[in-house]
Amino acid sequence: MDPIYLMNNVWIIICFTLVLLMQGGFILLEAGSTRMKNAGHIAGKTIFTVGVASLVFWAVGYGFIYGEGNTFIGLSDFFYGDFTSVVDGLAGSVDFMFQLAFAAIALTIAFGGFAERGKLSAYVIFAILFSAFVYPVVAHWIWGGGWLADHGKQDFAGSTVVHLTGAMAALAATMILKPRIGKYNKDGSANDLAGHNQVYTALGVLVLWVGWFGFNAGSTLGVEDAFFGYVALNTQLAAAAGAIAAMFIVWAVAGKADIPTTLNGALAGLVAITASCAFVAPWAAVVIGLIGGLIVFFSMKFFEKARIDDPIFALSVHGVAGVWGTISTGFFATPELAALNGGSAGLLYGGGFGQLGVQIMGVVACGAFAFIVSYLILKAMDRVMGGIRVTEEEEIIGLDLSEHGSYGYPESMPEKTSKGA
């Protein structure tokens, strides 16, 4: 057997593992960014919903994305189990596993809009419906040979497919669920419902940062010419630039180098470079990351003033930065790298407005689809289930106790006293 073929498959399974471990980063990030009384719930629901996403992706998700069908959706390869196929130079099962990890990440991003107030049953049902009918459609349009692929949409590792799709679902959720108790005062001013552990949040960002090398560099789908190293370089530079830009802008505006903003800047840089990491020069990766770090700060302020309660800043980090990352490819893609990856050069390299227009069209179409369908699903769930938000009492007690009957930090909570009957 061809040794390069074997190395490619080993490399992609390693990258699958890195992307799957990003779920651990999300657990730490979301738990650290929210309050102690919800930490166990956040950790547990993340693991459980990854299980749901995996089964749904196996049953129908992969087929809707990559199956033979039409420009809107795939219609074959359901209940995937072909051990003989070769896809993109990989064993079919290896490609399946890698794509599965991306679908699970999109779902976890979407659940950012549920944080600290969504019912566990709502997580379960939405995990099924999002994994079957929202993410696969967008992924098919761009990665599965759909209509946006026909137009030449460039999204190397998923600024649109994964991050914007998840963020638009999160936006729909937070709009339907409404702000957390105590977030806003009667005059419209916002209170800071600070997360309980900045160390967890920082560790979560670091785990995500490392996992992103599987996310972006793994999307080369092989080891030939070691091009994955170039993609990794751009990824690292953008993340670094995003962290620095966010820290300095919040320092300049607020007078303090706010840690959560700095951490979100690093993530914004990573999200922004995800679409363009194989298309741009390193200097452009720095610019993309810097702009990502700046816009995430202003976006966080905007959503707070708009009374859209986004506890883990999914809308800013994954949504707004995802939009910028996708559009940036239309500006900075070089002719050589675009040719290497089957795309077109950006505006700054003489490519005109063609590729930029395609990128903008893709953002609008995919963002609108993900938001509208997610909103309709959640609105229907809200009516059928008698609400997808926990009661006021349950929210005040915390989801650890109200949804699971135990605390994530039992030693930090008051012991229950019992008396004989």
C-alpha positions in Angstrom: 0.0 0.0 0.0 1.2 3.5 -0.8 3.0 4.9 2.3 1.8 8.4 1.5 -1.8 7.2 1.6 -1.2 5.6 5.0 0.5 8.7 6.3 -2.4 10.9 5.1 -4.9 8.7 7.0 -2.8 8.6 10.2 -2.5 12.4 10.0 -6.2 13.0 9.6 -7.1 10.7 12.5 -4.6 12.6 14.6 -6.4 15.8 13.5 -9.8 14.3 14.2 -8.6 13.7 17.8 -7.3 17.3 18.1 -10.7 18.7 16.9 -12.6 16.3 19.2 -10.5 17.5 22.2 -11.6 21.0 21.4 -14.8 20.0 23.1 -12.8 19.9 26.3 -11.7 23.5 25.5 -15.4 24.5 25.1 -16.2 22.9 28.5 -13.6 24.9 30.3 -14.4 28.1 28.3 -18.1 27.9 28.9 -18.0 26.7 32.5 -15.3 29.3 33.4 -17.3 32.1 31.6 -20.5 31.3 33.6 -21.4 30.9 37.2 -20.4 28.1 39.5 -24.0 26.8 40.0 -24.1 25.8 36.3 -20.7 24.3 35.8 -21.5 20.6 36.1 -24.5 21.0 33.8 -22.3 22.7 31.1 -19.7 19.9 31.3 -22.2 17.1 31.2 -24.5 18.5 28.4 -21.4 19.0 26.2 -20.4 15.4 26.4 -24.0 14.2 26.0 -24.8 16.3 23.0 -21.5 15.3 21.2 -22.9 11.8 21.5 -26.2 12.9 20.0 -24.4 14.7 17.2 -22.3 11.7 16.4 -25.3 9.4 15.9 -27.3 11.9 13.9 -24.2 12.6 11.7 -23.8 8.9 11.1 -27.4 8.4 10.3 -28.2 11.3 8.0 -25.8 14.2 8.4 -22.9 12.9 6.4 -25.3 11.8 3.6 -27.0 15.2 3.5 -23.5 16.8 3.1 -21.6 14.5 0.8 -24.1 12.1 -0.7 -25.2 12.3 -4.3 -28.1 14.6 -4.6 -28.6 18.1 -5.9 -27.2 21.6 -5.4 -29.3 22.0 -2.2 -28.7 18.7 -0.3 -27.1 15.3 -0.6 -29.4 12.2 -0.8 -27.3 9.1 -0.3 -24.7 7.5 2.0 -27.1 7.4 5.0 -26.1 5.2 8.0 -22.6 5.4 6.8 -20.6 2.1 7.0 -18.5 1.7 3.8 -15.0 0.4 4.7 -13.9 0.2 1.1 -14.4 3.7 -0.2 -11.8 6.3 -0.8 -12.8 10.0 -0.4 -10.4 12.9 -1.1 -7.4 10.5 -1.0 -8.5 9.1 2.4 -10.2 6.0 3.6 -13.9 6.8 3.6 -14.2 6.1 7.3 -11.3 8.4 8.1 -12.9 11.2 6.2 -16.1 10.5 7.9 -14.6 10.8 11.4 -12.8 14.1 10.5 -16.1 15.7 9.2 -18.0 14.4 12.2 -15.7 16.4 14.6 -16.6 19.6 12.7 -20.3 19.0 12.9 -20.0 18.5 16.7 -18.1 21.8 17.0 -20.8 23.7 15.2 -23.4 22.3 17.5 -21.4 23.2 20.6 -21.1 26.8 19.3 -24.8 26.9 18.8 -25.4 25.9 22.4 -23.6 29.0 23.6 -26.9 30.8 23.1 -28.6 28.5 25.7 -26.1 29.0 28.5 -27.4 29.2 32.0 -31.1 29.1 31.1 -32.0 26.3 28.6 -33.8 23.1 29.6 -31.8 19.9 29.2 -34.6 18.5 27.1 -34.3 21.5 24.7 -30.6 20.7 24.3 -31.4 17.1 23.3 -34.1 17.9 20.8 -32.2 20.8 19.2 -29.0 18.7 19.0 -30.9 16.2 16.8 -32.6 18.8 14.6 -29.6 21.1 14.1 -27.3 18.2 13.3 -29.8 16.8 10.8 -31.3 19.9 9.1 -29.2 23.0 9.7 -25.5 22.3 9.6 -25.5 19.6 6.9 -27.3 21.9 4.4 -24.8 24.7 4.8 -21.9 22.2 4.7 -23.3 20.7 1.5 -23.6 24.1 -0.2 -19.9 24.8 0.4 -18.0 21.6 1.0 -20.4 19.0 -0.6 -20.5 20.3 -4.1 -23.6 22.5 -3.6 -24.5 25.7 -5.3 -22.0 27.9 -3.4 -19.2 25.5 -4.3 -20.3 25.9 -7.9 -19.9 29.7 -7.5 -16.4 29.2 -6.1 -17.0 30.0 -2.5 -13.7 29.7 -0.5 -14.0 28.5 3.1 -11.0 26.3 3.7 -11.7 25.1 7.2 -15.1 26.6 8.1 -15.4 30.2 9.2 -18.8 30.1 7.5 -19.7 26.4 7.5 -18.9 25.8 11.2 -18.5 29.1 13.1 -21.1 31.3 11.4 -23.6 28.5 11.2 -23.3 27.7 14.9 -23.4 31.4 15.9 -26.6 32.1 13.9 -28.2 29.2 15.8 -26.9 30.7 19.0 -28.4 34.1 18.1 -31.8 32.5 17.5 -31.6 30.7 20.8 -30.7 33.7 22.9 -33.4 35.8 21.2 -36.1 33.3 22.1 -34.8 32.5 25.6 -34.4 36.1 26.5 -31.7 37.5 28.9 -30.7 35.8 32.1 -32.3 36.9 35.3 -30.4 40.0 36.6 -28.5 40.7 33.4 -30.4 44.0 32.6 -31.9 46.7 34.8 -35.2 48.4 34.2 -33.4 51.4 32.6 -31.7 49.1 30.1 -28.2 49.2 31.7 -26.4 45.9 31.8 -25.0 44.1 34.9 -21.8 42.0 34.7 -22.7 38.4 35.5 -19.1 37.5 35.6 -17.9 33.9 35.0 -16.6 32.1 38.1 -13.2 31.0 36.9 -10.9 32.9 34.6 -8.3 30.2 34.8 -10.7 27.7 33.4 -11.5 30.2 30.6 -7.9 30.7 29.8 -7.2 27.0 29.8 -10.2 26.5 27.6 -8.8 29.0 25.1 -5.4 27.3 25.1 -7.0 23.9 24.5 -9.0 25.3 21.6 -5.9 27.1 20.2 -4.0 23.8 20.1 -7.0 22.0 18.7 -7.2 24.5 15.9 -4.1 23.1 14.3 -6.2 19.9 13.7 -9.0 22.1 12.6 -7.1 24.2 10.0 -3.9 22.3 9.2 -5.9 19.0 9.1 -8.1 20.5 6.4 -5.2 20.0 4.0 -6.3 16.4 4.2 -2.8 15.1 3.7 0.9 15.4 4.3 2.1 15.9 0.7 4.6 18.8 0.5 3.9 19.5 4.2 1.6 22.3 3.2 -0.2 21.8 6.6 2.8 23.5 8.2 2.1 26.7 6.2 -1.6 26.6 7.2 -0.5 26.1 10.9 1.8 29.1 10.6 -1.0 31.4 9.4 -3.2 30.0 12.1 -0.7 30.8 14.9 0.0 34.3 13.6 -3.7 35.2 13.4 -4.4 34.0 16.9 -1.5 35.9 18.3 -2.5 39.1 16.6 -6.1 38.7 17.7 -5.1 38.4 21.4 -2.8 41.4 21.2 -5.3 43.6 19.4 -8.1 42.8 21.8 -5.9 43.4 24.9 -4.7 46.8 23.7 -8.1 48.0 22.5 -9.8 47.2 25.8 -6.9 48.6 27.7 -7.1 51.9 25.7 -10.9 52.2 26.0 -11.5 50.9 29.5 -8.2 51.6 31.2 -7.7 48.0 32.1 -6.4 45.0 30.1 -9.5 42.9 30.6 -8.6 39.2 30.6 -11.9 37.8 29.1 -11.7 40.3 26.2 -8.0 39.3 25.5 -9.0 35.6 25.5 -11.9 36.3 23.1 -9.5 38.2 20.9 -7.3 35.1 20.5 -10.4 33.1 19.6 -11.6 35.7 17.2 -8.2 35.6 15.4 -8.5 31.8 15.1 -12.1 32.0 13.8 -11.2 34.7 11.3 -8.2 32.9 9.8 -10.1 29.6 9.5 -11.6 30.4 6.0 -8.4 31.9 4.6 -5.6 30.0 6.2 -4.6 28.2 3.0 -5.2 31.2 0.7 -3.2 34.1 2.2 0.3 35.2 3.0 1.6 35.4 6.6 1.4 39.2 6.7 -2.2 39.0 5.7 -2.9 36.4 8.4 -1.5 39.0 11.0 -3.8 41.7 9.5 -6.8 39.3 9.6 -6.1 38.3 13.2 -5.6 42.0 14.3 -8.9 43.1 12.7 -10.6 40.0 14.3 -9.3 41.0 17.7 -10.5 44.6 17.3 -14.0 43.8 16.0 -14.7 41.2 18.7 -14.3 43.9 21.3 -16.8 46.3 19.6 -19.1 43.5 18.8 -19.3 42.4 22.4 -20.3 45.9 23.4 -22.9 46.1 20.6 -24.7 42.9 21.6 -24.7 43.9 25.3 -26.3 47.3 24.4 -28.8 45.6 22.1 -29.9 43.5 25.2 -28.8 40.3 23.5 -27.5 38.2 26.4 -24.6 36.1 25.1 -22.8 34.7 28.1 -19.8 33.1 26.3 -19.7 35.7 23.4 -20.4 33.1 20.7 -22.1 35.8 18.5 -19.0 38.0 18.5 -16.3 35.4 18.5 -17.8 32.9 16.1 -20.4 35.0 14.2 -18.9 38.4 13.6 -15.3 37.1 13.4 -16.6 34.3 11.1 -18.1 36.9 8.8 -14.9 38.9 8.7 -12.8 35.7 8.1 -14.9 34.6 5.2 -14.9 38.1 3.6 -11.2 38.5 4.2 -10.5 35.7 1.7 -12.0 37.9 -1.0 -9.5 40.6 -0.2 -6.2 38.7 0.6 -6.2 35.4 -1.4 -3.0 35.3 -3.4 -3.1 34.0 -7.0 -0.6 31.2 -6.3 -2.3 29.9 -3.2 -5.8 30.3 -4.8 -4.6 28.2 -7.7 -3.1 25.6 -5.4 -6.4 25.3 -3.5 -8.8 25.6 -6.4 -9.9 29.1 -5.8 -9.6 32.7 -7.2 -7.4 35.6 -6.2 -8.7 38.3 -3.9 -9.3 42.0 -4.6 -5.8 43.2 -3.4 -4.1 40.8 -5.8 -5.9 41.8 -9.0 -8.8 39.4 -8.7 -11.4 42.1 -8.9 -14.6 42.0 -7.0 -15.7 38.6 -8.2 -14.4 36.5 -5.4 -15.2 39.1 -2.8 -18.8 39.1 -4.1 -19.0 35.4 -3.8 -17.7 35.5 -0.3 -20.3 38.1 0.7 -23.1 36.2 -1.0 -22.1 33.0 0.9 -22.1 34.8 4.3 -25.5 36.3 3.6 -27.1 33.1 2.3 -25.6 30.7 4.9 -26.1 33.1 7.8 -29.8 33.7 6.9 -30.5 30.0 6.4 -28.9 29.0 9.7 -30.7 31.7 11.6 -34.1 31.3 10.0 -34.3 27.5 10.2 -32.9 27.5 13.8 -35.3 30.2 14.9 -38.3 28.3 13.4 -37.2 25.0 15.1 -36.7 26.7 18.5 -39.9 28.6 18.3 -41.8 25.4 17.5 -40.0 23.6 20.3 -40.8 26.5 22.7 -44.6 26.2 22.0 -44.8 22.4 21.9 -42.6 22.0 25.1 -44.3 24.8 27.0 -41.1 26.7 27.0 -37.5 25.8 26.4 -36.3 27.9 29.3 -36.1 26.7 32.9 -38.4 28.3 35.5 -37.2 31.4 37.4 -36.7 29.3 40.5 -34.7 26.7 38.7 -32.5 29.4 37.1 -31.8 31.0 40.4 -31.0 27.7 42.0 -28.7 26.8 39.1 -29.0 24.1 36.5 -26.6 21.7 38.3 -29.2 21.1 41.0 -32.4 21.8 39.1 -31.6 19.7 36.0 -29.3 17.1 37.4 -29.9 16.9 41.2 -26.3 17.5 42.2 -23.7 20.2 42.2 -20.7 20.5 39.9 -18.8 21.8 43.0 -20.4 19.9 45.9 -17.8 20.9 48.4 -18.4 24.6 47.7 -22.1 24.4 48.2 -24.0 24.3 51.5 -24.7 20.8 52.7 -28.3 19.6 52.9 -29.5 19.1 56.4 -31.9 16.3 57.1 -34.0 15.5 60.0 -35.7 12.3 60.9 -39.3 12.0 60.0 
